[in-house]
Amino acid sequence: MTRTAGELAKSLGARLEGDALAPVSGMASPEAARAEDLIYVESARHLGRAAESAARCVLALPDARLAGKTILEVKDPKFAFARAAEWLLPRPAVTAGVHAAAVVAASARLARDVSAGPYVVIEEDVEIGAGTVIEAFCFLGRGARVGENCRLHPRVTLYPGARLGNRVEVHSGAVIGGDGFGYVFGEGRFWKFPQIGAMEVGDDVEIGCNTTIDRGSLGATRIGAGVKIDNLVQVAHNVSIGKNSGIASQVGISGSCTLGEHVLVGGQAGMGNRCRIEDGAVIGGQSGILPGKLIRRGQTVWGTPARPFAKFKEQYAWFARIAELAERVCKLEGARGSMPKREGPSNCE
C-alpha cells in the first residue's frame, strides 16, 4: 500500500519536515531500504546510517538534521515505526470458509468469516468467533473456545476446554491446555494428580512457536490481556501472568507462580514453584527464582539465586577476580607459614 509522508505524519501525530507528498510504500533497515521505504533513527549516533540510506522518509527524534530527507519528528521513533507497520503493511486477506480436507464436528459453532485450512480438526462443541483464521493441521479439542479475529498458525493444538480471547495470535507448534507436570509419590511410585482445571488466554495475546502452556490442575492457568510470549517457553499449571507482561524465549515458569502486570522476563530465566513476581518487576536473562520467592514491585533482579541488580553487579565484579584474589591469598599464607593442609589439588600448590 502506498501512502504519502503527510498522511503518515497525520496518522502518527508527527511533525513533518520536508516533502509531504513523498510516497511511502514499505519499511526497511537503513542499509536495505529503497527510496519509498520508511526507516527510523533512535539516536544521534545512527544519523549517518540514515543519511547514507536510499530511503527518503525517516522517523527521527525532534531536531534531527538529515539533508535531503523528509523527517517525521516523534518522541519514540521505534514505537512510531511499529505503529506505522500496522498501517503500511496490512495482512493479506484470507478467504473465509472451511477447506474440503478439514474435519469439523456437527456440533461445532463457527461464526461468519471464519477460515479453516486443510487438515484442521475441530471437535465437538468448539466455538470460533468471527474473522478467526485456523491454518492447516491445527487441532481444536472438544469444548475449546476461540474469540474473534484470532489467528492460529499451522499445527497449533488447543486441548479440550482451552479458551482464547479476541485477537489472539498463536504461532506454529504451540500447545495450549495440555496436562501439567503434577504427580504425587506414594507406595514406591508416582501417581498422577488430577489435571482438570481451566486454561484461559485474554485478548490481544501473542504466543510464540513451540511454546507450551498447561491447564490448571484444579484451578485455572490464566494469561492476561496483552501478554506477549516468545518461542519455546514453558508455562506450568495454575500460573497467572498479568496484563501486558513480556516473556522471552526459553523461560520456564513452574506451577502456581504469579506474575503481575507489566513484568518483563529475560531469556532462559527459571522460576521455582509458587514464586510471586509483583507488577513492573524485571527478571534478567538466565536468572533463577527460588521456590516461594517474592520479587517486589518494580524491582530488577539478576543471577541465580536472583538478587537485586545492584547487588548482582557488585558480587559479579568480585567473582571475575577470584583467580587473582586466590593467588594473592596463597602468597600471603605461604609468606606467613600458615598454609592450611588440604587433600587433593589446590590453587596454592
C-alpha positions in Angstrom: 0.0 0.0 0.0 1.4 3.4 -1.0 0.8 6.4 1.3 2.4 9.8 1.5 4.7 11.2 4.2 2.0 13.7 5.0 -0.7 11.0 5.6 1.7 9.0 7.7 2.6 12.1 9.8 -1.0 12.8 10.4 -1.7 9.1 11.4 1.3 9.1 13.9 0.8 12.7 15.2 4.3 13.5 13.9 5.7 16.9 12.9 6.8 16.8 9.3 9.9 18.5 7.9 10.2 18.1 4.1 8.1 16.8 1.2 4.6 15.9 2.4 3.8 14.3 -0.9 6.8 11.9 -0.7 5.4 8.3 -1.4 5.9 5.7 1.3 5.1 2.1 0.4 7.3 -0.1 2.6 9.6 -0.4 5.6 13.2 -1.5 6.0 16.5 -1.0 7.7 18.6 2.0 6.5 21.0 -0.3 4.7 18.3 -2.3 2.9 15.8 0.5 2.2 14.6 1.6 -1.2 13.6 5.2 -1.9 9.9 4.6 -0.9 10.7 2.7 2.3 10.3 4.2 5.7 13.2 3.9 8.2 13.8 5.1 11.7 16.6 6.6 13.8 16.6 6.2 17.6 19.7 8.2 18.4 22.2 10.7 17.0 24.9 8.1 16.6 22.8 6.4 13.9 22.2 9.6 11.8 25.0 8.6 9.5 23.3 5.4 8.6 20.1 7.2 7.7 22.0 9.9 5.8 23.5 7.2 3.6 20.3 5.3 3.1 18.3 5.4 -0.1 15.1 6.0 1.9 13.6 9.4 1.5 11.4 9.3 4.6 12.8 9.0 8.2 11.2 8.7 11.6 13.5 10.6 14.0 13.7 12.5 17.2 12.9 16.2 17.2 15.7 18.4 15.8 17.3 15.7 13.9 19.1 17.0 10.8 19.3 14.9 7.6 19.8 16.9 4.4 17.6 15.8 1.5 15.3 13.6 3.7 11.7 14.1 4.7 11.7 13.8 8.5 8.8 12.8 10.7 9.6 14.0 14.2 8.4 11.8 17.0 9.3 11.2 20.7 9.9 7.5 20.2 10.9 6.6 16.7 10.9 2.8 17.2 7.4 2.8 18.7 6.2 5.0 15.9 7.8 2.6 13.3 5.8 -0.3 14.9 2.6 1.7 14.7 3.3 2.6 11.1 3.8 -1.1 10.2 0.1 -1.8 11.0 -0.9 0.9 8.6 1.6 0.3 5.8 1.8 -3.5 5.9 -1.7 -4.9 6.3 -2.0 -8.6 6.3 -3.1 -10.3 3.1 -6.8 -11.0 3.0 -7.8 -14.6 3.9 -10.7 -16.2 2.1 -13.4 -17.3 4.6 -14.7 -20.8 4.5 -13.8 -24.4 5.6 -11.4 -26.4 3.4 -12.8 -29.6 2.0 -10.0 -31.5 3.8 -10.9 -30.1 7.2 -12.8 -32.2 9.8 -15.5 -30.2 11.6 -17.8 -31.8 14.2 -21.5 -31.2 13.6 -21.9 -29.5 17.0 -19.1 -27.0 16.4 -20.2 -23.4 16.0 -18.2 -21.3 13.6 -19.2 -17.6 13.2 -19.2 -15.7 10.0 -16.0 -15.2 8.0 -14.1 -18.0 9.8 -11.4 -19.6 7.8 -10.3 -23.2 8.4 -7.5 -24.6 6.4 -6.7 -28.1 5.1 -6.5 -31.0 7.7 -7.8 -28.8 10.5 -9.7 -30.9 13.1 -12.4 -29.2 15.1 -14.1 -31.4 17.7 -17.5 -31.3 19.3 -18.9 -28.1 20.9 -16.0 -25.9 19.8 -16.9 -22.2 19.3 -14.9 -19.9 17.0 -15.6 -16.2 16.7 -16.0 -14.1 13.6 -13.0 -13.4 11.4 -10.7 -16.0 13.0 -8.2 -17.9 10.8 -7.3 -21.5 11.7 -4.4 -22.6 9.5 -3.5 -26.1 8.2 -3.2 -29.1 10.6 -4.5 -27.3 13.7 -6.4 -29.3 16.3 -9.1 -27.8 18.5 -10.3 -30.1 21.2 -13.8 -30.7 22.5 -15.3 -27.6 24.0 -12.5 -25.2 23.1 -13.4 -21.5 22.7 -11.6 -19.1 20.3 -12.6 -15.5 20.1 -13.0 -13.1 17.2 -10.2 -12.1 14.8 -7.7 -14.7 16.2 -5.1 -16.4 14.1 -3.8 -19.9 14.8 -0.8 -20.7 12.6 -0.2 -24.3 11.3 -0.1 -27.1 13.7 -1.3 -25.3 16.8 -3.0 -27.6 19.4 -5.8 -26.5 21.7 -6.6 -29.2 24.3 -10.2 -29.7 25.2 -11.8 -26.7 27.0 -9.0 -24.2 26.3 -10.2 -20.6 25.9 -8.7 -17.9 23.8 -9.9 -14.2 23.9 -10.2 -11.9 20.9 -7.3 -11.0 18.6 -5.1 -13.8 19.9 -2.3 -15.0 17.7 -0.7 -18.4 18.3 2.3 -19.5 16.3 3.2 -22.9 14.8 3.7 -25.8 17.1 2.3 -24.2 20.3 0.3 -26.4 22.6 -2.3 -24.7 24.8 -4.0 -26.5 27.7 -2.0 -29.7 28.0 -1.7 -31.6 31.3 0.7 -30.0 33.9 3.6 -31.9 35.5 1.6 -32.9 38.5 2.4 -36.1 40.4 2.3 -37.4 44.0 4.8 -40.0 45.1 3.4 -42.8 47.2 3.7 -46.6 47.6 7.0 -46.5 45.7 5.8 -44.8 42.6 4.4 -41.6 41.0 0.6 -41.1 41.0 -0.8 -38.6 38.6 -2.5 -35.7 40.3 -5.7 -34.6 38.5 -5.1 -32.1 35.7 -8.7 -31.0 35.2 -8.6 -27.2 35.6 -9.1 -24.4 33.1 -6.9 -22.7 30.5 -7.7 -19.0 29.8 -5.9 -16.6 27.5 -7.0 -13.0 27.4 -7.4 -10.5 24.5 -4.5 -9.4 22.3 -2.1 -12.1 23.5 0.6 -13.5 21.2 2.2 -16.9 21.8 5.4 -18.0 20.1 6.3 -21.1 18.2 6.6 -24.4 20.2 5.5 -22.7 23.5 3.5 -24.9 25.9 1.0 -23.6 28.4 -0.5 -26.2 30.7 -4.1 -26.1 32.0 -4.7 -25.7 35.7 -4.7 -28.8 37.9 -7.8 -28.0 39.9 -7.9 -24.2 39.3 -7.0 -22.3 36.2 -3.9 -21.1 34.3 -4.5 -17.5 33.2 -2.7 -15.4 30.6 -3.7 -11.7 30.9 -4.7 -9.4 28.1 -1.8 -8.0 26.0 0.8 -10.6 27.2 3.5 -11.4 24.7 5.2 -14.8 25.0 8.2 -15.8 22.9 9.1 -19.1 21.3 10.0 -22.2 23.4 8.5 -21.0 26.7 7.0 -23.4 29.3 4.2 -22.1 31.5 3.1 -24.7 34.0 -0.3 -25.4 35.6 -2.1 -22.8 37.8 0.3 -20.0 36.6 -1.1 -16.5 36.4 0.5 -13.8 34.2 -0.8 -10.3 34.4 -1.7 -7.9 31.7 0.9 -6.6 29.2 3.8 -8.7 30.5 6.6 -10.0 28.2 8.2 -13.4 28.4 11.4 -14.0 26.3 12.4 -17.3 24.8 13.3 -20.5 26.8 11.8 -19.2 30.0 10.4 -21.9 32.4 7.7 -20.9 34.9 6.9 -23.6 37.5 3.5 -24.4 38.8 1.4 -21.9 40.8 3.7 -18.9 40.1 2.1 -15.5 39.9 3.4 -12.7 37.7 1.9 -9.3 38.0 1.2 -6.7 35.2 4.0 -5.2 33.0 6.5 -7.8 34.2 9.5 -8.5 31.9 11.3 -11.8 31.9 14.6 -12.3 30.1 15.5 -15.4 28.1 16.2 -18.7 29.9 15.1 -17.4 33.3 13.6 -20.1 35.5 11.1 -19.8 38.3 10.5 -22.2 41.1 7.0 -23.2 42.1 4.8 -20.7 43.9 7.1 -17.7 43.5 5.4 -14.3 43.1 6.6 -11.5 40.8 4.9 -8.2 41.5 3.9 -5.5 38.9 6.6 -3.9 36.9 9.4 -6.2 38.0 12.2 -7.1 35.6 13.8 -10.6 35.7 17.2 -10.7 33.9 18.2 -13.4 31.4 19.2 -16.8 32.9 18.1 -15.7 36.4 16.9 -18.3 38.8 14.0 -17.5 41.1 13.8 -19.9 44.1 10.5 -21.6 45.0 8.2 -19.3 47.0 10.4 -16.3 46.4 8.8 -12.8 46.3 10.2 -10.2 43.8 8.9 -6.8 44.8 7.1 -4.3 42.6 9.3 -2.5 40.1 12.5 -4.4 41.2 15.1 -5.6 38.8 16.9 -8.8 39.7 19.6 -10.9 38.1 21.6 -14.1 38.7 21.0 -17.4 40.5 19.6 -17.2 43.0 18.1 -13.9 41.8 19.1 -10.8 43.7 18.8 -7.1 43.2 20.7 -6.0 40.1 23.0 -3.6 42.0 24.0 -6.4 44.4 24.5 -8.8 41.4 26.8 -6.3 39.7 28.8 -5.8 42.9 29.2 -9.6 43.5 29.9 -10.3 39.9 32.8 -7.9 39.9 34.4 -9.9 42.7 33.6 -13.2 41.0 35.6 -12.1 38.0 38.6 -11.5 40.2 38.5 -14.9 42.1 41.7 -16.3 40.4 43.6 -13.1 41.1 42.4 -12.9 44.7 43.1 -16.7 45.3 46.7 -16.2 44.1 47.2 -13.2 46.5 45.8 -15.2 49.4 48.1 -18.1 48.6 51.1 -15.9 48.6 50.1 -14.2 51.9 49.5 -17.6 53.6 52.7 -19.0 52.2 54.7 -16.0 53.4 53.3 -16.4 56.9 53.8 -20.1 57.1 50.2 -20.6 57.7 49.3 -22.5 54.7 46.5 -24.9 55.6 46.9 -28.6 54.6 44.3 -29.8 52.1 43.6 -33.1 50.4 43.7 -33.1 46.6 44.9 -30.4 44.2 44.9 -26.7 45.3 45.4 -23.4 43.5 48.1 -22.7 46.1 50.2 -25.7 45.0 
